[in-house]
Amino acid sequence: MGIEKATALLEDLIEKAGGCAVVDGGFATQLERHGAAINDPLWSALCLIKDPHLINRVHLEYLEAGAHILVTSSYQATLPGFQSKGLSIEDGELLLKKSVMLAVEARDKFWDIMKRIPQHNYHRALVAASVGSYGAYLADGSEYSGCYGPDVSLDKLKDFHRRRLQVLVEAGPDMLAFETIPNKLETLACVELLEEENIQIPSWICFSSVDGENAPSGESFKECLGVINKSSKVAAVGINCAPPHFVQGLIQKFGELTEKAVIVYPNSGEVWDGIAKRWLPLKCFGDDKFALLATRWRDAGAKLIGGCCRTTPSTIRAISKALKEKSS
């Protein structure tokens, strides 16, 4: 399948969903609710080794909540990260493929169930393979600052991402999700890799933001999106794991800077303390607030809406219900 046909799958899903598709929510949050211990540099990817059944369970919970797109458990899954646990490169590659397999299995199981329901209006979900930023691998909070240091070059970032990208694509997801990209340099690395590897499935690239105006590095989104706009491989661009109160303005900003679909999946509003490794409950948005905001974000131009850290299936259920009521 060529990139045009693959991108058409995403466009078709958005259209069938009423003009705005629903992405799933916080993964690590839900794993912890089910008893997973993930206070580790691998974070949620640790469950690929220890508790894969919980990963499958969480995927199904988000499908039941109304998600049209599942994001895989590979955000913090990297070959160097797995090697640090004593695993071989081959074992690490198998775990990366497993992250896609678990999501695909959950999606297909749910789809088989829904097909048996007369006159169902459910649309077969897509699977997006998560590609976390270099800062996510470092596990030092630098995906929220973009400060990688002078020794991190464009080539180093491409070398870091290349094999993981190849392995994830080989596993057969519908698309790729580059998440919490913090600066222009890593944006360029992602875009160039998509071209160099001739990736034939669409991608989205999402940034965080700590000020509601710029990328975490302080670089303007105009600079970052200027890189993305040149690539036919990137179907959507947006924001993840930023506080909800930033999102409305950023949707409007992105709408002025790109013709690509805009995707937003903010966190709950709590703030991650990368040094203390804990969430600070500052301005937490509840499900009802998310539901209200989701309709505003859709009206502002977002085509894909979901949740990130500290959101749950109940959040996604509220978003899905609100968007359906608004479109009916």
C-alpha positions, 0 to 999 in steps of 0.5 A: 500500500502506498502512502497516499492509500494509507493516508486515505485510511486515516482520512476515511476514519475521520470522516466516518467519525463525524469529522473528528476521530477519538484517540485513546488516553493515558496508558501508564496511568491505566496500567498502574490502576491495574497494579503494574509497577512501572517506576522505571526508566522503561516506564510503561514499556516495562509491561512488554516484558513483565505484564503484556496481558495488562497492555492488551487489557488497557487497549480493549478498555480504550476501545470500549470507551470509544477510541478510534485509534490505539497508540502502542505501548512503545513510547519508552521502548527503545533498543538501548533501553532494553539492552540496559536491562540485559536483553539482547538487540534481538530480544529488544526488537521482538518486544518492539514488534510485540507492542504493535502485535498486542494493539492489533490483536486487541483491535481485531478482537474488538472489531470481530465482536462489533461486527456481530452487532446488528446495525452497529455504527462502530468503525474499525480502529487504527493502530498507531505505533508510538515513537517517543522522543530521545528525551523520553529514552533519557527519562530525565524530563528533557522531552519537556525542555528540548535541552539535549546538550551540544553533543546531540546532533541531527545524525545522532538523533536519526541513528537513535530512532532509525532501527526502532522505526524500521522494526515498528513499521515491519510489525504492521501498524496503520501509522506512526505516532512521534510523541512529545518531540521537543525541538526543531532538530528532532523534528527534522530527524523524524521527517528526514528518517521518514524520507530516507526509509521510504516509510509507506504508512502515514505519521503524526508528529506531536509536540508538548509545550510549557508556555502555550506558545512555543515548543519546549525548546523555546523554538517557535512552532512556525519553525518546527511546522515549516519542517513538517509541512514539506513532508508528504509522509506526515498526515497530522501534527499537533500537541500531546502531554501539554495542559488542556488550557493551552490547547485551544490557542495552539489549535488556532495557531497550528491551523494558521501554520499548516494544512495538515490535520491537527491532533491534540491529546493533552494530559490531565493538567497535572505537572510531571516533576522529572527530577522527583519522578511524580505528578504534581496535582496542580490544575487537574481537569475532570472528565466533564471538563474534558468533554466540554473542551473536546467539542470546543477543540473540534469546533476550533479545527482539531481532527483527532482528539484524545488524552495523554498522561493521567487521563483514563478510559472514562475521560475518553468515554466522555470525549467520545460521547460529547463529540457524538452528541455534537455531530448528531 
